[in-house]
Amino acid sequence: MPRCNECEVALASHLDAAVRSALAEEPSVSTATLTLLITDMDAVVATAARWNLDHRLPPAHSEDTETQPELASSTAVYSSPWAGWGNR
């Protein structure tokens, strides 16, 4: 379930890198937030954000771009190499 913009910004600026890394791994996080997180000083956060951004499916071709979801279906299989990394 997508978060509101204010919540996403708060999590992206959280002091704990594990929180930022978990956010960067989520398939529903916005492209704008991922773009911010790829500049994170913590290499794990930046790499997770870059991986998520690089592995997104391109949007479906349609004339009605306003109704197109930003991400692939939430039922899509998503496997991050960084899953659980911050829980150690």
Secondary structure in CASP SS format (residue, H / E / C, confidence):
PFRMAT SS
TARGET T0000
AUTHOR 0000-0000-0000
METHOD secondary structure of the structure
MODEL  1
M C 1.00
P C 1.00
R C 1.00
C C 1.00
N H 1.00
E H 1.00
C H 1.00
E H 1.00
V H 1.00
A H 1.00
L H 1.00
A H 1.00
S C 1.00
H C 1.00
L C 1.00
D C 1.00
A H 1.00
A H 1.00
V H 1.00
R H 1.00
S H 1.00
A H 1.00
L H 1.00
A H 1.00
E H 1.00
E C 1.00
P C 1.00
S C 1.00
V C 1.00
S C 1.00
T H 1.00
A H 1.00
T H 1.00
L H 1.00
T H 1.00
L H 1.00
L H 1.00
I C 1.00
T C 1.00
D C 1.00
M C 1.00
D C 1.00
A H 1.00
V H 1.00
V H 1.00
A H 1.00
T H 1.00
A H 1.00
A H 1.00
R H 1.00
W H 1.00
N H 1.00
L H 1.00
D H 1.00
H C 1.00
R C 1.00
L C 1.00
P C 1.00
P C 1.00
A C 1.00
H C 1.00
S C 1.00
E C 1.00
D C 1.00
T H 1.00
E H 1.00
T H 1.00
Q C 1.00
P C 1.00
E C 1.00
L C 1.00
A C 1.00
S C 1.00
S C 1.00
T C 1.00
A C 1.00
V C 1.00
Y C 1.00
S C 1.00
S C 1.00
P C 1.00
W C 1.00
A C 1.00
G C 1.00
W H 1.00
G H 1.00
N H 1.00
R C 1.00
END
